[in-house]
């Protein structure tokens, strides 16, 4: 398990096949402003994450990128304490998609607080 507070290439969900499986077979829940889809993945106990913000809701790329930066930073800061302990000793990993579905730009402190709630719920589900 990775203990450092980084967000490396190995932690990013890039596989098209895995992304398709995640959205077709995964479970989901909603904690405003996030919709989270997750699925257990056989193999190494790693976590791979996909972060997204809708082009339909946020026309300007600047705003989408700002939201994704805030989401990435709040995930990076809290994953070690809230998510990784749940996977210790488990024979599987998690694939997670976190979608920003709020209608407006929110401040970092609120987004970080809600990301903590998301990770706690994932901890319980894992």
C-alpha positions as CSV (number, residue, x, y, z in Angstrom):
1,X,0.0,0.0,0.0
2,X,1.2,3.5,-0.8
3,X,1.5,5.6,2.3
4,X,2.9,8.8,0.7
5,X,0.6,11.6,-0.1
6,X,1.2,11.5,-3.9
7,X,-1.1,10.9,-6.8
8,X,1.0,8.9,-9.2
9,X,0.3,7.5,-12.7
10,X,-0.4,4.0,-11.2
11,X,-3.3,5.5,-9.2
12,X,-5.0,7.0,-12.2
13,X,-7.7,4.9,-14.0
14,X,-6.8,4.9,-17.7
15,X,-7.8,1.5,-19.0
16,X,-10.8,1.9,-21.4
17,X,-11.9,-1.7,-20.6
18,X,-11.8,-1.2,-16.9
19,X,-13.7,2.2,-17.2
20,X,-16.4,0.5,-19.3
21,X,-16.7,-2.4,-16.8
22,X,-16.8,0.2,-13.9
23,X,-19.8,2.1,-15.4
24,X,-21.7,-1.1,-16.5
25,X,-21.1,-3.3,-13.5
26,X,-20.1,-1.0,-10.6
27,X,-22.1,0.2,-7.7
28,X,-22.7,3.9,-7.1
29,X,-23.7,6.5,-4.5
30,X,-24.2,10.2,-4.3
31,X,-22.7,12.7,-1.8
32,X,-23.2,16.2,-3.0
33,X,-21.4,17.5,-5.1
34,X,-20.0,14.0,-6.1
35,X,-21.4,11.0,-7.8
36,X,-19.1,8.0,-7.0
37,X,-19.1,4.7,-9.0
38,X,-16.8,2.0,-7.6
39,X,-16.1,-1.7,-8.3
40,X,-13.8,-4.3,-6.7
41,X,-11.0,-5.4,-9.1
42,X,-9.3,-8.8,-8.7
43,X,-5.6,-8.8,-8.4
44,X,-3.2,-6.4,-6.5
45,X,-4.8,-4.4,-3.7
46,X,-4.4,-1.0,-5.4
47,X,-6.8,1.9,-5.9
48,X,-7.3,3.5,-9.3
49,X,-9.3,6.7,-9.5
50,X,-10.9,8.6,-12.4
51,X,-11.9,12.3,-11.7
52,X,-14.2,14.2,-14.0
53,X,-16.3,17.4,-14.4
54,X,-19.0,17.7,-17.0
55,X,-18.5,19.8,-20.1
56,X,-22.3,20.3,-20.2
57,X,-22.3,22.0,-16.8
58,X,-19.0,23.8,-17.1
59,X,-18.5,25.1,-20.6
60,X,-15.1,26.7,-19.9
61,X,-12.2,24.3,-19.6
62,X,-10.7,26.7,-17.0
63,X,-13.5,25.9,-14.6
64,X,-13.5,22.1,-15.3
65,X,-9.7,22.0,-14.7
66,X,-10.1,24.1,-11.5
67,X,-12.7,21.6,-10.2
68,X,-10.5,18.6,-11.1
69,X,-7.5,20.1,-9.5
70,X,-9.4,20.7,-6.3
71,X,-10.9,17.2,-6.4
72,X,-7.4,15.6,-7.0
73,X,-5.8,17.6,-4.2
74,X,-8.5,16.8,-1.6
75,X,-8.4,13.1,-2.6
76,X,-4.6,13.1,-2.4
77,X,-4.5,14.6,1.1
78,X,-7.0,12.2,2.6
79,X,-6.6,8.8,0.8
80,X,-3.9,7.5,3.2
81,X,-5.9,7.9,6.3
82,X,-9.4,7.2,5.1
83,X,-9.2,4.7,2.2
84,X,-6.0,2.7,2.1
85,X,-6.5,1.1,5.6
86,X,-9.7,-0.6,4.4
87,X,-7.7,-2.5,1.7
88,X,-4.9,-3.8,4.0
89,X,-4.7,-7.5,3.5
90,X,-7.5,-7.7,1.0
91,X,-7.0,-9.8,-2.2
92,X,-8.6,-7.1,-4.4
93,X,-8.3,-3.5,-5.3
94,X,-10.8,-0.8,-6.2
95,X,-11.6,1.1,-9.3
96,X,-13.3,4.4,-8.5
97,X,-14.9,7.2,-10.7
98,X,-15.6,10.4,-8.9
99,X,-17.8,12.8,-11.0
100,X,-18.4,16.4,-10.0
101,X,-22.2,16.9,-10.5
102,X,-22.6,20.2,-8.6
103,X,-24.0,23.1,-10.6
104,X,-21.5,25.8,-9.5
105,X,-17.9,26.2,-8.5
106,X,-17.5,25.4,-4.8
107,X,-14.7,26.4,-2.5
108,X,-11.9,23.9,-1.7
109,X,-12.7,23.5,2.0
110,X,-16.3,22.4,1.3
111,X,-15.1,20.0,-1.5
112,X,-12.5,18.6,0.8
113,X,-15.0,18.0,3.6
114,X,-17.3,16.1,1.2
115,X,-14.4,14.1,-0.3
116,X,-13.7,12.9,3.3
117,X,-17.3,11.7,3.5
118,X,-16.9,9.9,0.2
119,X,-13.7,8.2,1.3
120,X,-15.3,7.2,4.6
121,X,-18.2,5.6,2.8
122,X,-15.9,3.8,0.4
123,X,-13.9,2.6,3.4
124,X,-17.1,1.0,4.7
125,X,-18.0,-0.6,1.4
126,X,-14.5,-2.0,0.7
